[in-house]
């Protein structure tokens, strides 16, 4: 999970910085969409870590319930203000939201194409 988060953060920052001098609406769209994508990934990552450790779960249960209740209105408000008032491009927001699935797909494809994984898969099939 840390590999996915690190690559997503790197692509998010790089994409935003590259688009900033070219098109402000596109840069804001990638920043907002990527922020939502990375934020939800980090939220689920912390939820899983708390779930597998019951002592943490008891301590953070109320915090997670509060975050869970606030998550969707916060996402809606961010999208509303981003597109209505800050003039973020909706298409680039979608590109930013798609960063996590793109990174996961790229990492999975890279791992599947590695020779040691192909040998292992062939051994498991036979």
Buried (B, 14 or more C-beta within 10 A) or exposed (E): EEEBBEBBBEBBEEBBEEBBEEEBBBBBBBBBBBBBBBBBBBBEBBBEEBEEEEEEBEEBEEEBEEBEEEEEEEBEEBBEEBBEEBEBBBEBBEBBBBBBEBBBEEEEEEEEEEEEEEEEEEEEEE
